[in-house]
Amino acid sequence: DAKTTQPPSMDCAEGRAANLPCNHSTISGNEYVYWYRQIHSQGPQYIIHGLKNNETNEMASLIITEDRKSSTLILPHATLRDTAVYYCIVRVGSDYKLSFGAGTTVTVRA
Amino acid sequence: GAVVSQHPSWVICKSGTSVKIECRSLDFQATTMFWYRQFPKQSLMLMATSNEGSKATYEQGVEKDKFLINHASLTLSTLTVTSAHPEDSSFYICSKARGGTDTQYFGPGTRLTVL
């Protein structure tokens, strides 16, 4: 049961901002939105998470719509090393499970 | 970010042998560790959850007698694939959390190839 919908792939130019959308229209009030990425042949890397407020850290910004039915991960200045599969996951705060979908394959081009 | 190591990073073994994979938390003590596997061109699938000092909880369809998990300390969990077969060839990844509901941080993965 897919809780999130992401585009299968997207390209972006090096140095430009990359905006990765995620739909989670059935999200519940106690579910967090998590973002991870997986570079080829490596383990997933935690990026950011949020509940309802926008969040920013050294890697990215997370914008969650007011109704919480969708969110956008923003990589402010994409580099070639940001090429990876990006996973948007919703997780109940009291539940440990992370269910990985297919994610979005992001290719940053020079 | 939080630091997790796995050893070995890759292993090739013969069918019928057992393989042990170690997952270590190098910074904080991890009450809970998780084991995932990922087949080529597929996403990660949770295999089991282990809490320090107690038996692991396996996901549906994962054979507990085949995939032995030991979480003997707050910094080490091991996964042993017993009597490995070619269909067990996969990318095995562990993750950790301070508590079960905390953010998970992943290791670099171990690529297992069974001949």
Backbone of each chain as ProteinMPNN parsed JSONL, in Angstrom:
{"seq_chain_A": "DAKTTQPPSMDCAEGRAANLPCNHSTISGNEYVYWYRQIHSQGPQYIIHGLKNNETNEMASLIITEDRKSSTLILPHATLRDTAVYYCIVRVGSDYKLSFGAGTTVTVRA", "coords_chain_A": {"N_chain_A": [[0.847, -1.182, 0.0], [0.966, 1.886, -1.196], [1.964, 4.824, 0.281], [2.947, 7.175, -0.52], [3.478, 9.171, -3.452], [5.687, 9.595, -6.049], [7.418, 11.237, -8.75], [8.899, 9.145, -11.247], [11.393, 9.82, -12.29], [13.751, 12.537, -12.718], [15.496, 15.256, -14.196], [18.094, 17.592, -13.493], [19.873, 20.709, -13.636], [23.287, 21.225, -12.956], [24.195, 23.225, -10.211], [21.809, 24.556, -10.139], [18.639, 24.917, -8.401], [17.047, 22.004, -7.168], [13.867, 20.708, -7.216], [11.952, 18.454, -5.634], [9.03, 16.716, -5.87], [6.416, 15.307, -3.784], [3.603, 13.382, -3.231], [1.274, 12.819, -0.694], [-1.459, 12.137, -0.017], [-3.082, 10.777, 1.754], [-2.132, 11.103, 4.265], [-1.836, 10.942, 7.798], [-2.599, 12.709, 10.87], [-0.575, 12.221, 12.721], [1.617, 11.401, 11.328], [4.88, 11.583, 10.08], [6.845, 13.185, 7.542], [9.464, 11.863, 5.839], [12.634, 12.143, 4.24], [14.95, 10.399, 2.341], [17.973, 9.563, 0.624], [19.56, 7.548, -1.874], [22.54, 6.821, -3.047], [24.067, 5.222, -5.795], [24.697, 1.834, -5.113], [25.138, 2.23, -2.398], [24.249, 2.611, 1.107], [21.088, 4.007, 2.205], [20.849, 7.544, 2.77], [20.041, 9.726, 5.326], [18.106, 12.641, 4.954], [16.213, 14.735, 5.713], [13.393, 15.547, 7.813], [9.926, 16.149, 8.622], [6.954, 17.375, 10.285], [4.683, 19.211, 10.164], [5.53, 21.803, 9.877], [7.691, 23.8, 7.824], [11.016, 22.756, 7.135], [14.547, 23.139, 7.449], [17.867, 22.221, 6.761], [21.436, 21.62, 6.653], [21.615, 20.231, 4.328], [19.228, 20.323, 2.811], [15.933, 21.722, 2.098], [12.653, 21.332, 3.371], [9.455, 21.579, 2.286], [6.226, 21.638, 3.348], [2.898, 21.355, 2.446], [0.041, 23.286, 3.541], [-2.221, 21.714, 4.021], [-0.991, 19.35, 4.293], [-0.919, 17.354, 2.399], [0.913, 17.109, 0.439], [4.404, 17.485, -0.341], [7.584, 19.139, -0.811], [10.897, 18.546, -1.565], [13.764, 20.454, -1.448], [16.765, 20.876, -3.008], [19.162, 23.147, -2.73], [21.353, 23.991, -4.354], [22.175, 22.102, -6.716], [24.56, 19.49, -7.139], [26.8, 17.357, -9.007], [27.222, 15.217, -7.364], [24.855, 14.888, -6.114], [23.306, 13.237, -7.563], [21.108, 10.597, -7.413], [18.801, 8.178, -5.98], [15.873, 9.365, -4.655], [13.932, 9.121, -1.806], [10.714, 9.544, -0.567], [9.038, 9.253, 2.391], [6.359, 8.403, 4.482], [5.805, 8.23, 7.909], [4.476, 6.931, 10.851], [4.706, 8.491, 13.989], [4.944, 6.837, 16.212], [5.686, 4.437, 15.201], [8.163, 2.274, 14.036], [8.65, 1.529, 11.454], [9.983, 1.957, 8.186], [8.825, 2.334, 5.043], [9.945, 1.792, 1.973], [9.378, 3.132, -1.17], [9.447, 3.276, -4.749], [10.757, 5.629, -5.273], [12.337, 8.681, -6.555], [14.405, 8.961, -9.271], [17.012, 11.009, -9.501], [18.883, 12.865, -11.694], [21.664, 14.765, -11.98], [22.91, 17.05, -14.172], [25.794, 18.256, -15.85]], "CA_chain_A": [[0.0, 0.0, 0.0], [1.839, 3.033, -1.337], [1.464, 5.99, 0.978], [3.48, 8.355, -1.199], [3.63, 9.109, -4.902], [6.763, 10.444, -6.531], [7.724, 10.995, -10.169], [9.953, 8.141, -11.324], [12.714, 10.374, -12.588], [13.834, 13.932, -13.107], [16.833, 15.785, -14.436], [18.271, 18.992, -13.145], [21.171, 21.236, -14.03], [24.236, 21.49, -11.878], [24.185, 24.603, -9.739], [20.439, 25.056, -10.004], [17.866, 24.261, -7.352], [16.259, 20.829, -7.567], [12.632, 20.631, -6.444], [11.444, 17.095, -5.747], [7.69, 16.665, -5.286], [5.916, 14.065, -3.203], [2.206, 13.43, -2.814], [0.896, 11.904, 0.402], [-2.802, 12.655, 0.214], [-3.775, 10.063, 2.846], [-1.316, 11.232, 5.472], [-2.562, 11.16, 9.038], [-2.072, 13.812, 11.662], [0.61, 11.852, 13.496], [2.626, 10.854, 10.429], [5.948, 12.464, 9.661], [7.378, 13.017, 6.197], [10.908, 11.671, 5.841], [13.321, 12.04, 2.956], [16.259, 9.752, 2.283], [18.458, 9.35, -0.738], [20.457, 6.409, -2.006], [23.482, 6.876, -4.163], [24.259, 3.877, -6.33], [25.488, 0.839, -4.367], [25.394, 2.653, -1.023], [23.069, 2.624, 1.957], [20.356, 5.278, 2.175], [21.338, 8.643, 3.598], [18.983, 10.576, 5.854], [18.212, 14.036, 4.524], [15.429, 15.673, 6.505], [12.032, 15.113, 8.06], [9.079, 17.181, 9.206], [5.58, 16.995, 10.603], [3.811, 20.151, 9.463], [6.256, 23.033, 9.589], [8.814, 23.692, 6.901], [12.271, 22.477, 7.808], [15.766, 23.365, 6.665], [19.141, 21.868, 7.38], [22.57, 21.913, 5.78], [21.497, 19.504, 3.064], [18.043, 20.592, 2.004], [14.755, 22.297, 2.736], [11.429, 20.559, 3.192], [8.272, 22.432, 2.306], [5.022, 20.826, 3.487], [1.729, 22.191, 2.231], [-0.737, 23.502, 4.761], [-3.101, 20.557, 4.245], [-0.061, 18.233, 4.48], [-1.146, 16.297, 1.41], [2.075, 17.013, -0.435], [5.605, 18.178, 0.138], [8.651, 19.313, -1.793], [12.269, 18.602, -1.071], [14.533, 21.379, -2.261], [18.222, 20.903, -2.927], [19.313, 24.536, -3.195], [22.352, 24.12, -5.42], [22.481, 20.701, -7.018], [25.86, 19.134, -7.69], [26.807, 16.03, -9.628], [27.188, 14.217, -6.288], [23.472, 14.731, -5.652], [22.644, 12.221, -8.382], [20.738, 9.512, -6.503], [17.371, 7.912, -5.866], [15.354, 10.086, -3.487], [12.746, 8.47, -1.273], [9.825, 10.274, 0.324], [8.399, 8.218, 3.2], [5.577, 8.87, 5.625], [5.966, 7.31, 9.025], [3.816, 7.283, 12.1], [5.701, 8.789, 15.004], [5.104, 5.745, 17.172], [5.975, 3.215, 14.447], [9.543, 2.338, 13.582], [8.856, 1.025, 10.102], [10.146, 2.792, 7.015], [8.445, 1.611, 3.832], [10.554, 2.443, 0.818], [8.763, 2.928, -2.474], [10.386, 3.294, -5.867], [11.525, 6.861, -5.216], [12.603, 9.466, -7.76], [15.803, 8.943, -9.7], [17.423, 12.363, -9.866], [20.158, 12.932, -12.399], [22.166, 16.132, -12.092], [23.745, 17.123, -15.375], [26.713, 19.403, -15.903]], "C_chain_A": [[0.889, 1.24, 0.0], [1.218, 4.217, -0.631], [1.925, 7.263, 0.314], [3.563, 8.093, -2.692], [4.701, 10.094, -5.31], [6.961, 10.209, -8.03], [8.887, 10.012, -10.254], [11.338, 8.725, -11.572], [12.608, 11.875, -12.879], [15.295, 14.313, -13.302], [16.899, 17.202, -13.898], [19.701, 19.405, -13.48], [22.033, 21.512, -12.817], [24.208, 22.97, -11.507], [22.798, 25.201, -9.568], [19.756, 24.343, -8.839], [17.096, 23.083, -7.937], [15.059, 20.741, -6.641], [11.981, 19.269, -6.675], [10.07, 17.009, -5.085], [7.353, 15.293, -4.724], [4.467, 14.281, -2.788], [1.944, 12.399, -1.729], [-0.483, 12.311, 0.871], [-3.532, 11.976, 1.363], [-3.03, 10.169, 4.17], [-2.188, 11.525, 6.682], [-1.87, 12.228, 9.875], [-0.8, 13.497, 12.426], [1.714, 11.251, 12.638], [3.616, 11.931, 9.993], [6.292, 12.191, 8.194], [8.897, 12.957, 6.296], [11.433, 11.639, 4.403], [14.68, 11.395, 3.175], [16.704, 9.746, 0.828], [19.447, 8.187, -0.732], [21.286, 6.596, -3.274], [23.819, 5.436, -4.543], [25.205, 3.03, -5.484], [25.903, 1.308, -2.974], [24.123, 2.52, -0.201], [22.366, 3.965, 1.873], [20.946, 6.293, 3.15], [20.151, 9.48, 4.04], [19.197, 12.007, 5.378], [17.511, 14.958, 5.508], [14.083, 15.046, 6.813], [11.242, 16.254, 8.698], [7.69, 16.65, 9.467], [4.604, 17.921, 9.89], [4.502, 21.469, 9.14], [7.344, 22.781, 8.556], [10.096, 23.514, 7.7], [13.433, 22.749, 6.87], [16.959, 22.866, 7.459], [20.253, 22.114, 6.355], [22.465, 21.217, 4.428], [20.364, 20.014, 2.192], [16.999, 21.351, 2.812], [13.562, 21.417, 2.416], [10.255, 21.508, 3.346], [7.049, 21.523, 2.321], [3.828, 21.738, 3.317], [0.873, 22.259, 3.493], [-1.661, 22.322, 5.07], [-2.301, 19.269, 4.422], [-0.23, 17.114, 3.459], [0.005, 16.184, 0.418], [3.24, 17.783, 0.174], [6.612, 18.276, -1.002], [9.99, 19.353, -1.082], [13.057, 19.504, -2.006], [16.018, 21.219, -1.968], [18.641, 22.241, -3.525], [20.291, 24.727, -4.352], [22.853, 22.707, -5.772], [23.893, 20.544, -7.579], [25.778, 17.731, -8.277], [26.708, 14.934, -8.575], [25.791, 14.034, -5.699], [22.693, 13.749, -6.517], [22.394, 10.982, -7.532], [19.255, 9.206, -6.678], [16.909, 8.55, -4.563], [14.02, 9.46, -3.075], [11.996, 9.407, -0.32], [9.005, 9.225, 1.075], [7.572, 8.882, 4.29], [5.635, 7.804, 6.707], [5.242, 7.826, 10.249], [4.876, 7.48, 13.164], [5.964, 7.659, 15.963], [5.466, 4.43, 16.496], [7.368, 3.317, 13.854], [9.682, 2.095, 12.082], [9.015, 2.133, 9.071], [9.81, 1.933, 5.803], [8.962, 2.38, 2.625], [9.775, 2.098, -0.445], [9.837, 2.946, -3.542], [11.243, 4.555, -5.883], [11.618, 7.581, -6.555], [14.084, 9.396, -8.071], [16.154, 10.332, -10.222], [18.799, 12.303, -10.518], [20.539, 14.398, -12.541], [23.155, 16.161, -13.243], [24.582, 18.405, -15.384], [26.27, 20.411, -16.954]], "O_chain_A": [[1.48, 1.607, 1.015], [0.075, 4.58, -0.908], [1.356, 8.328, 0.555], [3.699, 6.953, -3.137], [4.642, 11.275, -4.968], [6.703, 9.112, -8.527], [9.778, 10.047, -9.406], [12.34, 8.177, -11.111], [11.549, 12.397, -13.228], [16.195, 13.769, -12.663], [15.898, 17.916, -13.853], [20.604, 18.575, -13.592], [21.552, 21.977, -11.783], [24.198, 23.845, -12.373], [22.637, 26.237, -8.923], [20.225, 23.312, -8.357], [16.566, 23.153, -9.046], [15.212, 20.704, -5.42], [11.517, 18.971, -7.775], [9.952, 17.206, -3.876], [7.914, 14.273, -5.124], [4.145, 15.239, -2.085], [2.352, 11.243, -1.844], [-0.665, 12.768, 2.0], [-4.495, 12.528, 1.896], [-3.285, 9.395, 5.092], [-3.163, 12.272, 6.591], [-0.722, 12.597, 9.626], [-0.028, 14.401, 12.746], [2.651, 10.652, 13.167], [3.235, 13.032, 9.594], [6.054, 11.097, 7.681], [9.534, 13.892, 6.782], [10.759, 11.171, 3.485], [15.446, 11.782, 4.057], [15.891, 9.906, -0.082], [20.08, 7.889, 0.281], [20.785, 6.535, -4.397], [23.845, 4.549, -3.69], [26.33, 3.425, -5.178], [26.903, 0.839, -2.432], [23.039, 2.336, -0.755], [22.986, 4.963, 1.506], [21.469, 5.939, 4.207], [19.342, 9.899, 3.211], [20.315, 12.522, 5.395], [18.132, 15.858, 6.073], [13.674, 14.104, 6.136], [11.816, 17.198, 9.241], [7.295, 15.609, 8.94], [3.785, 17.462, 9.095], [4.091, 22.174, 8.218], [7.852, 21.666, 8.437], [10.241, 24.052, 8.798], [13.315, 22.606, 5.653], [17.046, 23.062, 8.671], [20.027, 22.74, 5.319], [23.163, 21.588, 3.484], [20.514, 20.127, 0.975], [17.147, 21.588, 4.01], [13.47, 20.834, 1.336], [10.079, 22.15, 4.381], [6.858, 20.725, 1.403], [3.743, 22.78, 3.966], [0.968, 21.413, 4.381], [-1.861, 21.97, 6.232], [-2.878, 18.211, 4.673], [0.289, 16.017, 3.666], [0.049, 15.237, -0.367], [3.075, 18.609, 1.072], [6.502, 17.587, -2.015], [10.184, 20.099, -0.122], [13.017, 19.329, -3.224], [16.469, 21.402, -0.837], [18.485, 22.443, -4.729], [20.056, 25.554, -5.233], [23.819, 22.207, -5.197], [24.356, 21.355, -8.382], [24.802, 17.012, -8.065], [26.18, 13.854, -8.842], [25.566, 13.138, -4.885], [21.532, 13.46, -6.226], [23.327, 10.385, -6.995], [18.549, 9.885, -7.423], [17.481, 8.304, -3.501], [13.111, 9.296, -3.889], [12.576, 9.977, 0.603], [8.344, 8.396, 0.449], [8.033, 9.817, 4.945], [5.525, 6.611, 6.425], [5.37, 8.989, 10.632], [5.841, 6.717, 13.234], [7.073, 7.522, 16.48], [5.545, 3.401, 17.167], [7.717, 4.326, 13.24], [10.716, 2.417, 11.497], [8.278, 3.12, 9.081], [10.453, 0.91, 5.572], [8.483, 3.467, 2.302], [9.542, 0.928, -0.748], [11.003, 2.664, -3.267], [12.338, 4.552, -6.445], [11.048, 7.143, -7.555], [14.921, 9.732, -7.233], [15.649, 10.766, -11.257], [19.749, 11.757, -9.955], [19.811, 15.178, -13.155], [24.115, 15.391, -13.278], [24.127, 19.475, -14.981], [26.923, 21.438, -17.138]]}, "seq_chain_B": "GAVVSQHPSWVICKSGTSVKIECRSLDFQATTMFWYRQFPKQSLMLMATSNEGSKATYEQGVEKDKFLINHASLTLSTLTVTSAHPEDSSFYICSKARGGTDTQYFGPGTRLTVL", "coords_chain_B": {"N_chain_B": [[26.237, 13.422, 9.976], [24.823, 10.503, 11.629], [26.888, 7.646, 12.361], [27.389, 4.572, 10.867], [28.794, 1.414, 10.493], [29.51, -1.343, 8.325], [30.489, -4.719, 8.008], [31.529, -7.541, 6.213], [32.144, -5.358, 3.342], [31.624, -6.484, 0.965], [30.966, -9.846, -0.069], [31.675, -13.058, -1.268], [30.434, -16.256, -1.553], [30.194, -19.851, -1.325], [27.431, -21.899, -2.279], [25.417, -23.148, 0.33], [27.037, -22.532, 2.443], [27.557, -20.516, 5.433], [27.176, -17.077, 6.196], [28.34, -14.265, 7.925], [27.358, -11.029, 8.769], [28.372, -7.94, 9.983], [27.155, -5.161, 11.85], [27.851, -2.042, 12.969], [27.443, 0.567, 15.336], [28.962, 3.585, 15.431], [28.958, 5.956, 16.766], [26.65, 6.807, 18.551], [24.908, 4.93, 21.111], [22.902, 2.353, 20.037], [19.742, 1.473, 20.558], [17.965, 0.104, 19.012], [18.241, -1.802, 16.098], [18.048, -2.331, 12.584], [17.474, -4.551, 9.87], [17.751, -4.667, 6.402], [17.082, -5.745, 3.047], [18.023, -5.534, -0.379], [17.181, -6.185, -3.569], [18.48, -6.303, -6.95], [17.658, -3.4, -8.781], [15.406, -2.952, -7.278], [13.513, -1.735, -4.432], [14.351, -1.019, -0.977], [13.711, -3.564, 1.43], [12.374, -4.209, 4.55], [13.718, -6.55, 6.748], [13.999, -7.426, 9.417], [13.753, -6.434, 12.863], [15.818, -5.547, 15.501], [16.25, -5.467, 18.956], [18.425, -4.488, 21.524], [19.533, -7.075, 23.52], [17.235, -8.606, 23.349], [15.05, -10.879, 21.539], [14.99, -10.837, 17.956], [12.555, -9.254, 15.843], [10.85, -10.474, 13.16], [9.941, -9.676, 9.803], [7.005, -10.457, 7.907], [7.277, -13.381, 5.998], [10.001, -13.591, 6.095], [12.465, -15.834, 6.92], [13.199, -16.799, 10.097], [14.952, -18.725, 11.01], [16.765, -18.926, 9.04], [17.884, -16.475, 8.649], [19.726, -15.319, 10.944], [19.746, -13.207, 13.678], [21.647, -11.313, 15.884], [21.857, -9.2, 18.585], [23.842, -8.232, 20.519], [25.029, -6.159, 21.903], [24.882, -2.601, 22.554], [26.074, -1.434, 20.44], [26.526, -3.189, 18.405], [25.229, -5.322, 15.963], [24.534, -8.437, 14.468], [24.026, -10.198, 11.428], [23.413, -13.35, 10.318], [23.499, -15.266, 7.518], [22.319, -18.292, 6.969], [23.219, -21.424, 5.503], [23.458, -20.491, 2.796], [21.987, -19.671, -0.382], [21.951, -19.23, -3.968], [19.738, -17.522, -4.477], [19.721, -15.932, -2.276], [21.481, -13.996, -2.752], [22.131, -10.64, -2.573], [21.807, -7.148, -1.618], [22.582, -6.253, 1.509], [21.532, -4.268, 4.13], [22.016, -2.419, 7.069], [20.448, -0.54, 9.682], [20.224, 1.972, 12.228], [18.838, 3.188, 15.314], [18.261, 5.415, 18.029], [16.125, 4.841, 19.618], [13.273, 2.83, 18.91], [11.492, 4.454, 17.455], [12.897, 6.567, 16.605], [14.801, 8.624, 14.3], [16.16, 6.785, 11.612], [19.394, 5.691, 10.78], [21.526, 4.705, 8.226], [23.718, 1.976, 7.333], [26.57, 1.368, 5.12], [26.052, -0.857, 3.607], [26.188, -4.338, 2.553], [27.298, -6.355, 0.054], [26.222, -9.406, -0.964], [27.122, -12.281, -2.637], [26.183, -15.351, -3.738], [27.459, -18.27, -4.888]], "CA_chain_B": [[25.205, 12.453, 10.29], [25.193, 9.377, 12.464], [27.848, 6.773, 11.677], [27.165, 3.137, 10.942], [29.705, 0.664, 9.627], [29.167, -2.737, 8.061], [31.625, -5.53, 7.587], [32.344, -6.962, 5.149], [31.403, -4.544, 2.382], [31.145, -7.436, -0.028], [31.393, -11.21, 0.208], [31.285, -14.1, -2.22], [30.533, -17.539, -0.86], [29.634, -21.002, -2.029], [26.111, -22.324, -1.846], [25.433, -24.044, 1.475], [27.828, -21.997, 3.548], [26.937, -19.443, 6.208], [27.882, -15.793, 6.111], [27.983, -13.337, 8.984], [27.538, -9.608, 8.448], [28.358, -7.138, 11.204], [26.697, -3.784, 11.761], [28.309, -1.345, 14.167], [27.159, 1.987, 15.532], [30.261, 4.133, 15.818], [28.854, 7.172, 17.573], [25.766, 6.659, 19.714], [24.406, 3.587, 21.406], [21.674, 2.123, 19.289], [18.858, 0.508, 21.195], [17.284, -0.664, 17.984], [18.874, -1.899, 14.79], [17.177, -2.893, 11.571], [18.14, -5.178, 8.729], [17.011, -4.596, 5.154], [17.78, -6.251, 1.876], [17.632, -4.86, -1.604], [17.528, -6.911, -4.783], [18.794, -5.372, -8.033], [16.604, -2.57, -9.363], [14.251, -2.906, -6.4], [13.679, -0.876, -3.28], [14.713, -1.72, 0.252], [12.656, -4.267, 2.143], [12.74, -4.503, 5.925], [13.715, -7.974, 7.078], [13.808, -7.677, 10.844], [14.106, -5.387, 13.814], [16.417, -6.151, 16.688], [16.477, -4.624, 20.123], [19.527, -5.01, 22.317], [19.204, -7.971, 24.62], [16.012, -9.387, 23.151], [14.972, -11.555, 20.241], [14.606, -9.999, 16.829], [11.21, -9.368, 15.28], [11.001, -10.652, 11.726], [8.816, -9.315, 8.95], [6.322, -11.6, 7.297], [7.953, -13.96, 4.846], [11.44, -13.713, 6.344], [12.682, -17.026, 7.752], [14.063, -16.474, 11.233], [15.997, -19.746, 11.174], [17.728, -18.764, 7.969], [18.536, -15.177, 8.863], [19.903, -15.226, 12.397], [20.148, -11.872, 14.098], [22.11, -11.192, 17.259], [22.091, -7.8, 18.956], [24.401, -8.509, 21.844], [25.424, -4.934, 22.598], [24.239, -1.401, 22.031], [26.798, -0.926, 19.284], [26.797, -4.246, 17.432], [24.229, -6.313, 15.587], [25.035, -9.284, 13.394], [23.08, -10.972, 10.625], [24.034, -14.526, 9.744], [22.717, -15.96, 6.499], [22.704, -19.689, 7.101], [23.018, -22.266, 4.323], [23.123, -19.533, 1.74], [21.725, -20.15, -1.734], [22.064, -18.12, -4.933], [18.624, -16.569, -4.364], [19.989, -15.032, -1.153], [22.37, -12.933, -3.23], [21.411, -9.374, -2.426], [22.488, -6.071, -0.915], [22.052, -6.248, 2.87], [21.808, -2.96, 4.726], [21.505, -2.268, 8.425], [20.243, 0.832, 10.134], [20.149, 2.062, 13.684], [18.104, 4.297, 15.906], [18.418, 5.439, 19.489], [14.964, 4.084, 20.046], [12.61, 2.312, 17.717], [10.755, 5.437, 16.672], [13.805, 7.654, 16.279], [15.3, 8.627, 12.928], [17.055, 5.694, 11.284], [20.605, 6.007, 10.029], [21.86, 3.47, 7.543], [25.09, 1.612, 7.03], [26.915, 1.423, 3.701], [25.575, -2.048, 2.913], [27.059, -5.483, 2.262], [26.834, -7.074, -1.142], [26.426, -10.845, -0.845], [26.948, -13.078, -3.839], [26.265, -16.776, -3.449], [27.697, -18.993, -6.147]], "C_chain_B": [[25.731, 11.318, 11.134], [26.001, 8.353, 11.669], [27.543, 5.307, 11.952], [28.168, 2.456, 10.017], [29.179, -0.749, 9.445], [30.417, -3.454, 7.593], [31.171, -6.947, 7.331], [31.499, -6.068, 4.236], [30.91, -5.403, 1.22], [31.697, -8.818, 0.325], [30.84, -12.13, -0.869], [31.45, -15.43, -1.509], [29.908, -18.637, -1.716], [28.265, -21.347, -1.453], [26.228, -23.317, -0.689], [26.235, -23.544, 2.658], [27.055, -20.903, 4.27], [27.811, -18.198, 6.169], [27.399, -14.882, 7.222], [28.314, -11.918, 8.559], [27.417, -8.825, 9.748], [27.894, -5.715, 10.913], [27.064, -3.096, 13.073], [27.872, 0.114, 14.175], [28.411, 2.611, 16.114], [30.147, 5.408, 16.652], [27.918, 6.961, 18.767], [25.33, 5.214, 19.906], [23.035, 3.412, 20.768], [20.841, 1.052, 19.981], [18.255, -0.434, 20.166], [18.092, -0.644, 16.695], [17.943, -2.64, 13.843], [18.022, -3.509, 10.458], [17.207, -5.149, 7.527], [17.782, -5.38, 4.09], [17.183, -5.601, 0.642], [18.122, -5.682, -2.782], [17.753, -5.906, -5.904], [17.555, -4.694, -8.596], [15.316, -2.576, -8.537], [14.542, -2.002, -5.206], [14.046, -1.702, -2.044], [13.499, -2.375, 0.879], [13.16, -4.591, 3.544], [12.646, -6.003, 6.174], [13.351, -8.194, 8.547], [14.259, -6.47, 11.652], [14.703, -6.054, 15.04], [16.629, -5.103, 17.765], [17.534, -5.279, 20.994], [19.022, -5.865, 23.469], [17.925, -8.763, 24.464], [15.993, -9.992, 21.757], [14.511, -10.593, 19.155], [13.164, -10.265, 16.416], [11.341, -9.4, 13.775], [9.748, -10.227, 10.98], [8.226, -10.584, 8.323], [7.091, -12.075, 6.073], [9.457, -14.101, 5.013], [11.665, -14.857, 7.332], [13.658, -16.716, 8.875], [15.176, -17.492, 11.434], [17.059, -19.646, 10.095], [18.539, -17.475, 8.165], [18.605, -14.924, 10.373], [20.433, -13.843, 12.762], [20.498, -11.888, 15.576], [22.437, -9.736, 17.538], [22.598, -7.798, 20.388], [24.801, -7.259, 22.61], [24.756, -3.75, 21.94], [24.964, -0.82, 20.83], [27.016, -1.975, 18.198], [25.587, -5.134, 17.23], [24.819, -7.142, 14.461], [23.881, -10.011, 12.727], [23.854, -12.142, 10.04], [23.068, -15.166, 8.764], [23.187, -17.403, 6.514], [22.368, -20.457, 5.833], [22.589, -21.411, 3.128], [22.925, -20.204, 0.388], [21.801, -18.968, -2.696], [20.943, -17.092, -4.822], [18.758, -15.638, -3.161], [20.946, -13.915, -1.552], [21.593, -11.622, -3.252], [22.332, -8.351, -1.776], [21.831, -5.982, 0.463], [22.496, -4.959, 3.571], [21.234, -2.926, 6.132], [21.256, -0.785, 8.699], [20.105, 0.823, 11.646], [19.282, 3.233, 14.081], [18.33, 4.254, 17.408], [17.288, 4.651, 20.135], [14.225, 3.708, 18.784], [11.944, 3.363, 16.858], [11.624, 6.619, 16.259], [14.192, 7.578, 14.805], [16.281, 7.479, 12.723], [18.221, 6.205, 10.445], [21.17, 4.697, 9.502], [23.37, 3.258, 7.396], [25.326, 1.616, 5.531], [26.469, 0.196, 2.909], [26.649, -3.096, 2.7], [26.489, -6.218, 1.069], [27.224, -8.54, -1.0], [26.15, -11.507, -2.181], [27.171, -14.537, -3.485], [26.38, -17.527, -4.768], [27.072, -20.379, -6.14]], "O_chain_B": [[26.939, 11.184, 11.332], [25.823, 8.21, 10.459], [27.453, 4.868, 13.098], [28.361, 2.887, 8.88], [28.487, -1.282, 10.312], [31.269, -2.901, 6.898], [30.476, -7.516, 8.172], [30.274, -6.036, 4.356], [29.909, -5.088, 0.578], [32.758, -8.939, 0.938], [29.7, -11.994, -1.314], [32.501, -15.698, -0.924], [29.197, -18.376, -2.687], [27.993, -21.108, -0.277], [27.055, -24.228, -0.735], [26.12, -24.081, 3.759], [26.032, -20.423, 3.782], [29.038, -18.282, 6.116], [26.196, -14.739, 7.439], [29.403, -11.64, 8.056], [26.477, -9.022, 10.518], [28.203, -5.146, 9.866], [26.639, -3.518, 14.149], [27.927, 0.802, 13.156], [28.87, 2.203, 17.18], [31.147, 5.884, 17.189], [28.389, 6.942, 19.904], [25.38, 4.397, 18.987], [22.135, 4.232, 20.949], [21.198, -0.126, 19.983], [18.062, -1.621, 20.427], [18.565, 0.406, 16.26], [17.147, -3.477, 14.268], [19.124, -3.051, 10.155], [16.044, -5.545, 7.607], [18.977, -5.637, 4.23], [16.025, -5.185, 0.617], [19.326, -5.856, -2.973], [17.273, -4.775, -5.824], [16.538, -5.338, -8.854], [14.25, -2.237, -9.052], [15.674, -1.565, -5.001], [14.045, -2.933, -2.082], [12.4, -1.82, 0.865], [14.233, -5.172, 3.711], [11.642, -6.642, 5.86], [12.512, -9.032, 8.877], [15.025, -5.623, 11.192], [14.147, -7.024, 15.556], [17.12, -4.004, 17.508], [17.528, -6.497, 21.175], [18.199, -5.435, 24.277], [17.561, -9.523, 25.361], [16.818, -9.657, 20.907], [13.745, -9.663, 19.407], [12.632, -11.357, 16.617], [11.877, -8.47, 13.173], [8.632, -10.398, 11.47], [8.878, -11.625, 8.234], [7.5, -11.279, 5.227], [10.12, -14.677, 4.15], [11.126, -14.85, 8.439], [14.821, -16.404, 8.621], [16.231, -17.157, 11.972], [18.139, -20.222, 10.229], [19.734, -17.425, 7.873], [17.675, -14.393, 10.98], [21.437, -13.38, 12.221], [19.75, -12.404, 16.406], [23.208, -9.115, 16.807], [21.896, -7.422, 21.327], [24.903, -7.291, 23.836], [24.135, -3.883, 20.885], [24.521, 0.178, 20.26], [27.628, -1.678, 17.172], [24.995, -5.635, 18.186], [25.521, -6.616, 13.598], [22.899, -10.385, 13.368], [24.847, -11.942, 9.339], [21.96, -15.558, 9.129], [24.314, -17.703, 6.12], [21.367, -20.181, 5.171], [21.518, -21.591, 2.549], [23.604, -21.175, 0.055], [21.721, -17.817, -2.265], [21.176, -15.905, -5.052], [18.006, -14.672, -3.032], [21.191, -12.994, -0.773], [20.535, -11.518, -3.873], [23.476, -8.647, -1.431], [20.645, -5.667, 0.564], [23.678, -4.618, 3.594], [20.103, -3.354, 6.36], [21.793, 0.091, 8.022], [19.893, -0.225, 12.256], [19.028, 4.145, 13.293], [18.561, 3.191, 17.984], [17.497, 3.894, 21.082], [14.525, 4.219, 17.705], [11.838, 3.186, 15.645], [11.14, 7.563, 15.635], [13.935, 6.573, 14.144], [17.138, 7.233, 13.572], [18.061, 7.025, 9.541], [21.28, 3.711, 10.231], [24.163, 4.199, 7.344], [24.398, 1.84, 4.754], [26.503, 0.206, 1.679], [27.843, -2.799, 2.669], [25.336, -6.649, 1.079], [28.407, -8.875, -0.927], [25.09, -11.321, -2.779], [28.235, -14.907, -2.987], [25.517, -17.43, -5.64], [27.183, -21.111, -7.124]]}, "name": "protein", "num_of_chains": 2, "seq": "DAKTTQPPSMDCAEGRAANLPCNHSTISGNEYVYWYRQIHSQGPQYIIHGLKNNETNEMASLIITEDRKSSTLILPHATLRDTAVYYCIVRVGSDYKLSFGAGTTVTVRAGAVVSQHPSWVICKSGTSVKIECRSLDFQATTMFWYRQFPKQSLMLMATSNEGSKATYEQGVEKDKFLINHASLTLSTLTVTSAHPEDSSFYICSKARGGTDTQYFGPGTRLTVL"}
